[in-house]
Amino acid sequence: MAAAAQSLRLAFRARRATPSLRQFRPQQALMVLRPISTTAPRPARKKDEDDEEGTDPEEEERQFENYGEVYAEFLRSETMTEAEKAEAQKAMEMWEKLPIEDKNRVTQNVKDIREGIQPMRKSMRPIRGSFWNDEERDSEMVTNEFGEDDFEEDDITGMGHAKLEEHREMREYARVAVWEMPLLSKLAKRFEPPSSEHVLRFRYTSYMGEFHPAEKKVVVQFCPNDLGLTEQQQSKLAKLAGPRYNPETGIVKMSCEMYEHQAQNKRYLGDLVEKMIAEAKDPKDTFEDVPLDTRHHEFKSKPKFPKEWRLTPERKQQIEEARKQALLADETKRREGKLVDGAARIQQALTAPPKPAVQEKVAEMVGAGARPSRVRSIGARR
């Protein structure tokens, strides 16, 4: 049965027509013409013979030599009102009445001002050959920016100026030390040890000339014995302090840097000490059954000077007798001529003439010749 189905499938496959290939027509790319500019094209204006640069005559600015030309232009203008023309006529008459010297001086001043502002009014053309436009002048600069950094051999180098600045600084501190520091003696105060009212000792950290995050840290130290507490209350306060209590010195040391300013951290430490004192005075729980934990502190043994090494009067007498015996022995050797004077021996060795050098025969190293190569002898056969 399977063979018959396979034969039927092969027969249908043989009779199936081969599909024809489709022919696709190439699509032409759509090109859309877009205008380069949004303005309508217009022909360029023809250049006149007098207008070489092609500037608009209406945009040209007329220059006047004196005020008389300005007033005359006002009178010829058609846009001026009658009142303005009357004022211009009056000013024109006043100008005509001026002496010729004043007119020449005004004309010369106007000419000088125009020559001074002419470079500022001149437009700057970009230099095509430059990359960063370094060669172009800056119109906003008041000074000449070209050639300012050139060293003209009329001054010392930068290192020399730095050395002079260091010397000036040293002289300034020397003047302060001589003239201003002695004046601080007037503000000196005699040291007075802290009284029983000043129990808390605060310590601050300051960094001159800079803002440092460690400046906000405040440290407080106090001794429980100075607080006027009983022995039981002192023991309870030491147990409440925990690892901040030093059993050797009996001082509690705490610090705070949680807040931004020193005053805030100091206030927090002051409130904390008050709470600890109030808790130590509370008679409800005296912590008598809790031992004082000192595991956080390392007790270091400091070796003491041995008693045997101390200079007792008997030891001093023994040393003095030994020195006397040594001096007597040296005096005896000196009389017998057996005492060696070290200074005299050194001086004698320095003043003695040098001994002639003994030329010893030294064996010279001689290079050995190369070993002769072994020549292999070949015997003739007979």
Sequence and secondary structure as in RCSB ss.txt:
>XXXX:A:sequence
MAAAAQSLRLAFRARRATPSLRQFRPQQALMVLRPISTTAPRPARKKDEDDEEGTDPEEEERQFENYGEVYAEFL
RSETMTEAEKAEAQKAMEMWEKLPIEDKNRVTQNVKDIREGIQPMRKSMRPIRGSFWNDEERDSEMVTNEFGEDD
FEEDDITGMGHAKLEEHREMREYARVAVWEMPLLSKLAKRFEPPSSEHVLRFRYTSYMGEFHPAEKKVVVQFCPN
DLGLTEQQQSKLAKLAGPRYNPETGIVKMSCEMYEHQAQNKRYLGDLVEKMIAEAKDPKDTFEDVPLDTRHHEFK
SKPKFPKEWRLTPERKQQIEEARKQALLADETKRREGKLVDGAARIQQALTAPPKPAVQEKVAEMVGAGARPSRV
RSIGARR
>XXXX:A:secstr
 HHHHHHHHHHHHHHS                   S SS         SS SS   GGG     SSHHHHHHHHH
H SSS HHHHHHHHHHHHHHHHS HHHHHHHHHHHHHHHHHHHHHHS     TT SS TTS  TT SS  SSSS 
  SSS  HHHHHHHHHHHHHHHHHHIIIIIGGGGGGG        TT   EEEE   TTS  GGGG EEEEE GG
GGT  HHHHHHHHHHHGGGEETTTTEEEEEE  SSSHHHHHHHHHHHHHHHHHHHT TT   TTS    TTS   
      GGGS  HHHHHHHHHHHHHHHHHHHHHHHHT    HHHHHHHHHHS                       
       
